[in-house]
Amino acid sequence: MNVVLKAFKDKTNDKVYFAGDTYDGERTEELIGLGYVQDDKPKKKTRAKKTAE
């Protein structure tokens, strides 16, 4: 489930989602890209490798 960051009306079912609600619809990737929904899958953190000097 993804957390809503900004209120919006879903165009597929006309339901209004408010900040703090959870969204589990079909357009998750699109809404994450637009900044309306927070991704529930944390991204892997990578660290730079030290190079020999």
PDB file of N, CA, C and O in Angstrom:
ATOM      1  N   MET A   1       0.837  -1.174   0.000  1.00  0.00           N
ATOM      2  CA  MET A   1       0.000   0.000   0.000  1.00  0.00           C
ATOM      3  C   MET A   1       0.890   1.249   0.000  1.00  0.00           C
ATOM      4  O   MET A   1       1.923   1.294   0.668  1.00  0.00           O
ATOM      5  N   ASN A   2       0.476   2.225  -0.741  1.00  0.00           N
ATOM      6  CA  ASN A   2       1.236   3.465  -0.872  1.00  0.00           C
ATOM      7  C   ASN A   2       0.511   4.595  -0.151  1.00  0.00           C
ATOM      8  O   ASN A   2      -0.719   4.632  -0.120  1.00  0.00           O
ATOM      9  N   VAL A   3       1.274   5.511   0.425  1.00  0.00           N
ATOM     10  CA  VAL A   3       0.708   6.626   1.171  1.00  0.00           C
ATOM     11  C   VAL A   3       0.540   7.816   0.237  1.00  0.00           C
ATOM     12  O   VAL A   3       1.442   8.142  -0.535  1.00  0.00           O
ATOM     13  N   VAL A   4      -0.621   8.462   0.314  1.00  0.00           N
ATOM     14  CA  VAL A   4      -0.915   9.632  -0.504  1.00  0.00           C
ATOM     15  C   VAL A   4      -0.224  10.848   0.116  1.00  0.00           C
ATOM     16  O   VAL A   4      -0.344  11.094   1.316  1.00  0.00           O
ATOM     17  N   LEU A   5       0.502  11.608  -0.718  1.00  0.00           N
ATOM     18  CA  LEU A   5       1.204  12.807  -0.260  1.00  0.00           C
ATOM     19  C   LEU A   5       0.393  14.069  -0.505  1.00  0.00           C
ATOM     20  O   LEU A   5       0.405  14.983   0.320  1.00  0.00           O
ATOM     21  N   LYS A   6      -0.314  14.129  -1.633  1.00  0.00           N
ATOM     22  CA  LYS A   6      -1.141  15.281  -1.991  1.00  0.00           C
ATOM     23  C   LYS A   6      -2.521  14.780  -2.392  1.00  0.00           C
ATOM     24  O   LYS A   6      -2.651  13.733  -3.027  1.00  0.00           O
ATOM     25  N   ALA A   7      -3.545  15.530  -2.020  1.00  0.00           N
ATOM     26  CA  ALA A   7      -4.912  15.135  -2.353  1.00  0.00           C
ATOM     27  C   ALA A   7      -5.118  15.136  -3.865  1.00  0.00           C
ATOM     28  O   ALA A   7      -4.606  16.004  -4.574  1.00  0.00           O
ATOM     29  N   PHE A   8      -5.875  14.150  -4.348  1.00  0.00           N
ATOM     30  CA  PHE A   8      -6.202  14.066  -5.768  1.00  0.00           C
ATOM     31  C   PHE A   8      -7.465  13.244  -5.956  1.00  0.00           C
ATOM     32  O   PHE A   8      -7.884  12.507  -5.062  1.00  0.00           O
ATOM     33  N   LYS A   9      -8.064  13.380  -7.128  1.00  0.00           N
ATOM     34  CA  LYS A   9      -9.236  12.592  -7.499  1.00  0.00           C
ATOM     35  C   LYS A   9      -8.799  11.594  -8.557  1.00  0.00           C
ATOM     36  O   LYS A   9      -8.301  11.984  -9.613  1.00  0.00           O
ATOM     37  N   ASP A  10      -8.981  10.321  -8.282  1.00  0.00           N
ATOM     38  CA  ASP A  10      -8.570   9.268  -9.210  1.00  0.00           C
ATOM     39  C   ASP A  10      -9.503   9.265 -10.417  1.00  0.00           C
ATOM     40  O   ASP A  10     -10.723   9.186 -10.273  1.00  0.00           O
ATOM     41  N   LYS A  11      -8.916   9.351 -11.604  1.00  0.00           N
ATOM     42  CA  LYS A  11      -9.734   9.430 -12.814  1.00  0.00           C
ATOM     43  C   LYS A  11     -10.349   8.091 -13.210  1.00  0.00           C
ATOM     44  O   LYS A  11     -11.255   8.058 -14.043  1.00  0.00           O
ATOM     45  N   THR A  12      -9.878   6.992 -12.634  1.00  0.00           N
ATOM     46  CA  THR A  12     -10.437   5.693 -12.993  1.00  0.00           C
ATOM     47  C   THR A  12     -11.723   5.378 -12.245  1.00  0.00           C
ATOM     48  O   THR A  12     -12.603   4.707 -12.784  1.00  0.00           O
ATOM     49  N   ASN A  13     -11.846   5.858 -10.999  1.00  0.00           N
ATOM     50  CA  ASN A  13     -13.048   5.541 -10.223  1.00  0.00           C
ATOM     51  C   ASN A  13     -13.690   6.764  -9.562  1.00  0.00           C
ATOM     52  O   ASN A  13     -14.652   6.623  -8.807  1.00  0.00           O
ATOM     53  N   ASP A  14     -13.162   7.971  -9.841  1.00  0.00           N
ATOM     54  CA  ASP A  14     -13.681   9.235  -9.305  1.00  0.00           C
ATOM     55  C   ASP A  14     -13.647   9.314  -7.783  1.00  0.00           C
ATOM     56  O   ASP A  14     -14.364  10.125  -7.196  1.00  0.00           O
ATOM     57  N   LYS A  15     -12.837   8.497  -7.137  1.00  0.00           N
ATOM     58  CA  LYS A  15     -12.686   8.552  -5.686  1.00  0.00           C
ATOM     59  C   LYS A  15     -11.650   9.613  -5.337  1.00  0.00           C
ATOM     60  O   LYS A  15     -10.627   9.741  -6.011  1.00  0.00           O
ATOM     61  N   VAL A  16     -11.926  10.378  -4.269  1.00  0.00           N
ATOM     62  CA  VAL A  16     -11.005  11.420  -3.821  1.00  0.00           C
ATOM     63  C   VAL A  16     -10.120  10.840  -2.720  1.00  0.00           C
ATOM     64  O   VAL A  16     -10.610  10.249  -1.758  1.00  0.00           O
ATOM     65  N   TYR A  17      -8.813  11.021  -2.878  1.00  0.00           N
ATOM     66  CA  TYR A  17      -7.839  10.577  -1.882  1.00  0.00           C
ATOM     67  C   TYR A  17      -7.223  11.813  -1.243  1.00  0.00           C
ATOM     68  O   TYR A  17      -6.885  12.771  -1.938  1.00  0.00           O
ATOM     69  N   PHE A  18      -7.078  11.797   0.067  1.00  0.00           N
ATOM     70  CA  PHE A  18      -6.498  12.908   0.803  1.00  0.00           C
ATOM     71  C   PHE A  18      -5.128  12.513   1.332  1.00  0.00           C
ATOM     72  O   PHE A  18      -4.818  11.327   1.448  1.00  0.00           O
ATOM     73  N   ALA A  19      -4.309  13.512   1.653  1.00  0.00           N
ATOM     74  CA  ALA A  19      -2.973  13.259   2.192  1.00  0.00           C
ATOM     75  C   ALA A  19      -3.089  12.372   3.435  1.00  0.00           C
ATOM     76  O   ALA A  19      -3.896  12.631   4.327  1.00  0.00           O
ATOM     77  N   GLY A  20      -2.265  11.320   3.473  1.00  0.00           N
ATOM     78  CA  GLY A  20      -2.277  10.384   4.592  1.00  0.00           C
ATOM     79  C   GLY A  20      -3.069   9.118   4.304  1.00  0.00           C
ATOM     80  O   GLY A  20      -2.888   8.109   4.986  1.00  0.00           O
ATOM     81  N   ASP A  21      -3.950   9.157   3.298  1.00  0.00           N
ATOM     82  CA  ASP A  21      -4.704   7.960   2.907  1.00  0.00           C
ATOM     83  C   ASP A  21      -3.764   6.950   2.261  1.00  0.00           C
ATOM     84  O   ASP A  21      -2.633   7.280   1.906  1.00  0.00           O
ATOM     85  N   THR A  22      -4.237   5.728   2.112  1.00  0.00           N
ATOM     86  CA  THR A  22      -3.458   4.724   1.394  1.00  0.00           C
ATOM     87  C   THR A  22      -4.077   4.518   0.022  1.00  0.00           C
ATOM     88  O   THR A  22      -5.299   4.528  -0.128  1.00  0.00           O
ATOM     89  N   TYR A  23      -3.223   4.330  -0.978  1.00  0.00           N
ATOM     90  CA  TYR A  23      -3.674   4.126  -2.350  1.00  0.00           C
ATOM     91  C   TYR A  23      -3.181   2.773  -2.834  1.00  0.00           C
ATOM     92  O   TYR A  23      -1.996   2.459  -2.725  1.00  0.00           O
ATOM     93  N   ASP A  24      -4.083   1.986  -3.362  1.00  0.00           N
ATOM     94  CA  ASP A  24      -3.717   0.666  -3.884  1.00  0.00           C
ATOM     95  C   ASP A  24      -4.374   0.426  -5.239  1.00  0.00           C
ATOM     96  O   ASP A  24      -4.756  -0.700  -5.559  1.00  0.00           O
ATOM     97  N   GLY A  25      -4.503   1.475  -6.022  1.00  0.00           N
ATOM     98  CA  GLY A  25      -5.156   1.384  -7.325  1.00  0.00           C
ATOM     99  C   GLY A  25      -4.214   0.941  -8.426  1.00  0.00           C
ATOM    100  O   GLY A  25      -3.100   0.481  -8.175  1.00  0.00           O
ATOM    101  N   GLU A  26      -4.691   1.092  -9.659  1.00  0.00           N
ATOM    102  CA  GLU A  26      -3.965   0.623 -10.833  1.00  0.00           C
ATOM    103  C   GLU A  26      -2.891   1.594 -11.306  1.00  0.00           C
ATOM    104  O   GLU A  26      -1.969   1.185 -12.011  1.00  0.00           O
ATOM    105  N   ARG A  27      -2.983   2.859 -10.941  1.00  0.00           N
ATOM    106  CA  ARG A  27      -2.105   3.893 -11.486  1.00  0.00           C
ATOM    107  C   ARG A  27      -0.963   4.257 -10.541  1.00  0.00           C
ATOM    108  O   ARG A  27      -0.479   5.388 -10.574  1.00  0.00           O
ATOM    109  N   THR A  28      -0.535   3.344  -9.719  1.00  0.00           N
ATOM    110  CA  THR A  28       0.461   3.636  -8.692  1.00  0.00           C
ATOM    111  C   THR A  28       1.738   4.241  -9.260  1.00  0.00           C
ATOM    112  O   THR A  28       2.196   5.276  -8.776  1.00  0.00           O
ATOM    113  N   GLU A  29       2.316   3.618 -10.273  1.00  0.00           N
ATOM    114  CA  GLU A  29       3.586   4.110 -10.837  1.00  0.00           C
ATOM    115  C   GLU A  29       3.443   5.524 -11.395  1.00  0.00           C
ATOM    116  O   GLU A  29       4.319   6.367 -11.202  1.00  0.00           O
ATOM    117  N   GLU A  30       2.341   5.775 -12.082  1.00  0.00           N
ATOM    118  CA  GLU A  30       2.095   7.105 -12.658  1.00  0.00           C
ATOM    119  C   GLU A  30       1.986   8.156 -11.561  1.00  0.00           C
ATOM    120  O   GLU A  30       2.557   9.240 -11.682  1.00  0.00           O
ATOM    121  N   LEU A  31       1.260   7.844 -10.496  1.00  0.00           N
ATOM    122  CA  LEU A  31       1.059   8.802  -9.412  1.00  0.00           C
ATOM    123  C   LEU A  31       2.332   9.019  -8.598  1.00  0.00           C
ATOM    124  O   LEU A  31       2.546  10.112  -8.073  1.00  0.00           O
ATOM    125  N   ILE A  32       3.169   8.009  -8.485  1.00  0.00           N
ATOM    126  CA  ILE A  32       4.465   8.181  -7.823  1.00  0.00           C
ATOM    127  C   ILE A  32       5.308   9.155  -8.631  1.00  0.00           C
ATOM    128  O   ILE A  32       5.947  10.041  -8.064  1.00  0.00           O
ATOM    129  N   GLY A  33       5.314   9.001  -9.931  1.00  0.00           N
ATOM    130  CA  GLY A  33       6.062   9.890 -10.812  1.00  0.00           C
ATOM    131  C   GLY A  33       5.577  11.325 -10.748  1.00  0.00           C
ATOM    132  O   GLY A  33       6.370  12.256 -10.888  1.00  0.00           O
ATOM    133  N   LEU A  34       4.286  11.514 -10.539  1.00  0.00           N
ATOM    134  CA  LEU A  34       3.716  12.858 -10.466  1.00  0.00           C
ATOM    135  C   LEU A  34       3.841  13.471  -9.070  1.00  0.00           C
ATOM    136  O   LEU A  34       3.576  14.660  -8.891  1.00  0.00           O
ATOM    137  N   GLY A  35       4.240  12.675  -8.089  1.00  0.00           N
ATOM    138  CA  GLY A  35       4.443  13.184  -6.735  1.00  0.00           C
ATOM    139  C   GLY A  35       3.207  13.163  -5.861  1.00  0.00           C
ATOM    140  O   GLY A  35       3.192  13.802  -4.809  1.00  0.00           O
ATOM    141  N   TYR A  36       2.164  12.444  -6.267  1.00  0.00           N
ATOM    142  CA  TYR A  36       0.950  12.365  -5.458  1.00  0.00           C
ATOM    143  C   TYR A  36       0.995  11.229  -4.452  1.00  0.00           C
ATOM    144  O   TYR A  36       0.314  11.275  -3.427  1.00  0.00           O
ATOM    145  N   VAL A  37       1.793  10.213  -4.738  1.00  0.00           N
ATOM    146  CA  VAL A  37       1.847   9.019  -3.900  1.00  0.00           C
ATOM    147  C   VAL A  37       3.305   8.689  -3.602  1.00  0.00           C
ATOM    148  O   VAL A  37       4.177   8.846  -4.456  1.00  0.00           O
ATOM    149  N   GLN A  38       3.554   8.228  -2.375  1.00  0.00           N
ATOM    150  CA  GLN A  38       4.905   7.834  -1.971  1.00  0.00           C
ATOM    151  C   GLN A  38       5.097   6.359  -2.255  1.00  0.00           C
ATOM    152  O   GLN A  38       4.214   5.545  -1.985  1.00  0.00           O
ATOM    153  N   ASP A  39       6.253   6.019  -2.800  1.00  0.00           N
ATOM    154  CA  ASP A  39       6.581   4.630  -3.100  1.00  0.00           C
ATOM    155  C   ASP A  39       6.723   3.849  -1.802  1.00  0.00           C
ATOM    156  O   ASP A  39       7.424   4.290  -0.891  1.00  0.00           O
ATOM    157  N   ASP A  40       6.066   2.692  -1.704  1.00  0.00           N
ATOM    158  CA  ASP A  40       6.143   1.891  -0.479  1.00  0.00           C
ATOM    159  C   ASP A  40       7.352   0.973  -0.459  1.00  0.00           C
ATOM    160  O   ASP A  40       7.669   0.388   0.577  1.00  0.00           O
ATOM    161  N   LYS A  41       8.031   0.840  -1.594  1.00  0.00           N
ATOM    162  CA  LYS A  41       9.215  -0.007  -1.650  1.00  0.00           C
ATOM    163  C   LYS A  41      10.452   0.873  -1.499  1.00  0.00           C
ATOM    164  O   LYS A  41      10.748   1.673  -2.387  1.00  0.00           O
ATOM    165  N   PRO A  42      11.172   0.742  -0.402  1.00  0.00           N
ATOM    166  CA  PRO A  42      12.372   1.587  -0.230  1.00  0.00           C
ATOM    167  C   PRO A  42      13.433   1.250  -1.266  1.00  0.00           C
ATOM    168  O   PRO A  42      13.641   0.089  -1.618  1.00  0.00           O
ATOM    169  N   LYS A  43      14.090   2.281  -1.739  1.00  0.00           N
ATOM    170  CA  LYS A  43      15.145   2.075  -2.726  1.00  0.00           C
ATOM    171  C   LYS A  43      16.407   1.596  -2.035  1.00  0.00           C
ATOM    172  O   LYS A  43      16.683   1.956  -0.890  1.00  0.00           O
ATOM    173  N   LYS A  44      17.163   0.785  -2.743  1.00  0.00           N
ATOM    174  CA  LYS A  44      18.411   0.276  -2.173  1.00  0.00           C
ATOM    175  C   LYS A  44      19.412   1.410  -2.049  1.00  0.00           C
ATOM    176  O   LYS A  44      19.597   2.205  -2.970  1.00  0.00           O
ATOM    177  N   LYS A  45      20.049   1.466  -0.898  1.00  0.00           N
ATOM    178  CA  LYS A  45      21.081   2.480  -0.695  1.00  0.00           C
ATOM    179  C   LYS A  45      22.413   1.891  -1.135  1.00  0.00           C
ATOM    180  O   LYS A  45      22.765   0.770  -0.769  1.00  0.00           O
ATOM    181  N   THR A  46      23.123   2.643  -1.903  1.00  0.00           N
ATOM    182  CA  THR A  46      24.440   2.194  -2.356  1.00  0.00           C
ATOM    183  C   THR A  46      25.491   3.163  -1.856  1.00  0.00           C
ATOM    184  O   THR A  46      25.235   4.357  -1.696  1.00  0.00           O
ATOM    185  N   ARG A  47      26.642   2.646  -1.619  1.00  0.00           N
ATOM    186  CA  ARG A  47      27.748   3.496  -1.191  1.00  0.00           C
ATOM    187  C   ARG A  47      28.854   3.405  -2.224  1.00  0.00           C
ATOM    188  O   ARG A  47      29.061   2.371  -2.858  1.00  0.00           O
ATOM    189  N   ALA A  48      29.547   4.498  -2.372  1.00  0.00           N
ATOM    190  CA  ALA A  48      30.658   4.527  -3.318  1.00  0.00           C
ATOM    191  C   ALA A  48      31.799   3.686  -2.771  1.00  0.00           C
ATOM    192  O   ALA A  48      32.064   3.693  -1.569  1.00  0.00           O
ATOM    193  N   LYS A  49      32.467   2.971  -3.646  1.00  0.00           N
ATOM    194  CA  LYS A  49      33.610   2.172  -3.245  1.00  0.00           C
ATOM    195  C   LYS A  49      34.825   3.069  -3.079  1.00  0.00           C
ATOM    196  O   LYS A  49      35.016   4.029  -3.824  1.00  0.00           O
ATOM    197  N   LYS A  50      35.632   2.741  -2.099  1.00  0.00           N
ATOM    198  CA  LYS A  50      36.876   3.476  -1.905  1.00  0.00           C
ATOM    199  C   LYS A  50      37.870   3.028  -2.959  1.00  0.00           C
ATOM    200  O   LYS A  50      37.989   1.839  -3.252  1.00  0.00           O
ATOM    201  N   THR A  51      38.568   3.971  -3.514  1.00  0.00           N
ATOM    202  CA  THR A  51      39.577   3.638  -4.514  1.00  0.00           C
ATOM    203  C   THR A  51      40.963   3.753  -3.893  1.00  0.00           C
ATOM    204  O   THR A  51      41.195   4.565  -2.997  1.00  0.00           O
ATOM    205  N   ALA A  52      41.862   2.938  -4.381  1.00  0.00           N
ATOM    206  CA  ALA A  52      43.248   2.971  -3.878  1.00  0.00           C
ATOM    207  C   ALA A  52      43.928   4.230  -4.408  1.00  0.00           C
ATOM    208  O   ALA A  52      43.809   4.571  -5.585  1.00  0.00           O
ATOM    209  N   GLU A  53      44.633   4.902  -3.525  1.00  0.00           N
ATOM    210  CA  GLU A  53      45.315   6.147  -3.933  1.00  0.00           C
ATOM    211  C   GLU A  53      46.758   5.909  -4.241  1.00  0.00           C
ATOM    212  O   GLU A  53      47.475   6.844  -4.598  1.00  0.00           O
TER     213      GLU A  53
END
